[in-house]
Amino acid sequence: MTRLTVAVRDTAARIDAATPAHRDRAVDALRAFAVLGVVLGHWLVTALVADGRSLRTASPLQDMPWLAPVSWAFQTLAVFFLVGGHVATRSYASARERGTPYRRWLRARLARLFGPVVAVLTLWTVVTLALLLSDADYGTVRTLVKLALSPMWFLLVFAALTAATPLVARLHPLWPLAVVLHVDVLRFGLGAADGLGWLNLAAGWLVPYTLGAAWTRGELEGRRSGWVLLGGGTAATAALVAWAGYPAAMVGVPGAEVSNLNPPTLAAVTFGLAQCGLALLLRDRLRHAMRSPVAWAAVALVNLSAMTVFLWHQTALMATTAALLPAGPLPGLHTVPDGLGWVAARLPWLIVFVLALAVCGAAFRTWERGGGRRRVRPSKVVRAHHPVTERAPHV
């Protein structure tokens, strides 16, 4: 056994021992998988194509639409909102029991979200000014800034839903689902303005968020609810794609007339219901898997740096692409994603993106947990939560 193996196992054992016995590790596992799914999805379907002095975005789904199932595996935002709704409603219930005012509770929750944002905005403000002053192609600058700041829409929606937690804690998911349905009927069936679709930005993600609240209330404990969501969501999504003309890809595709994600459509929401159902069905298996100290330590580390990973993964992709531009058009990095050759060439680049993201993480992880500059150890993070039970929510 090597020293590295021993060190990993010792660290994992310490993290495992520091975790409260009643902590629901499945919640952390689902959050980690959701974050990593989004990151890998972006790295696989987002290409920066070198075109002379400029860079433009492209997607393999443009020329290979039959790769749409890739988006089904990696578009995991619904699971993130499911977990977010569960954790937020549980946290708010605990705060009320302790007599913590809503304002103080909300300030603490939002600090965790927006603390790391300061570093992203600061760096990209400097980079944008430097590029514009150096007479870089305006289209390239716009492309880079748009990609770097694209995760911000998620944070704004999540922050709004977090602030509304006391109001939506007992809202039935069918109500926001009905809003999404009516918006899509008006847009696609009756020719209403496309701008109406932006109502779904809140209503669409409110559906899994309120499912998370139902989880907190103990209404989704049986496997029946998971099977109903998985079966019903899958059937509805298949019908919408096959007969209602919705795109099969669950992510945005450059040049496509309709995007399932921007803003969310009914198909994206029903697909999210299926994902939430699968997540609920996997809870017991995840709890069992997380008994392994090594597996749990990996999940704890991802959760520790979740915001850093989410906010900086696009920067890691762009930094790698830009830094290697002088080497010429490299397959899978700068070339047009128009065939399986590009896919095969792209996969090794994922390792480079991970390394670049690790550099970003090392530089900016101190902004995690509300923007503090003090280093936070994984063992302290897992100890920071009081023991929880399924029926008596405390965090």
Secondary structure, 3 states (H helix, E strand, C coil): CCHHHHHHHHHHHHHHHHCCCCCCHHHHHHHHHHHHHHHHHHHHHCEEEEECCEEEEECHHHHCHHHHHHHHHHCCHHHHHHHHHHHHHHHHHHHHHHCCCHHHHHHHHHHHHHCCHHHHHHHHHHHHHHHHHCCCCHHHHHHHHHHHHCCHHHHHHHHHHHHCHHHHCCCCCHHHHHHHHHHHHHHHHCCCCHHHHHHHHHHHHHHHHHHHHHHHCCCCCCHHHHHHHHHHHHHHHHHHHHHCCCCCCCCCCCCCCCCCECCECHHHHHHHHHHHHHHHHCHHHHHHHCCCHHHHHHHHHHHHCHHHHHHHHHHHHHHHHHHCHHHCCCCCCCCCCCCHHHHHHHHHHHHHHHHHHHHHHHHHHHHHHHHCCCCCCHHHHHHCCCCCCCCCCCC
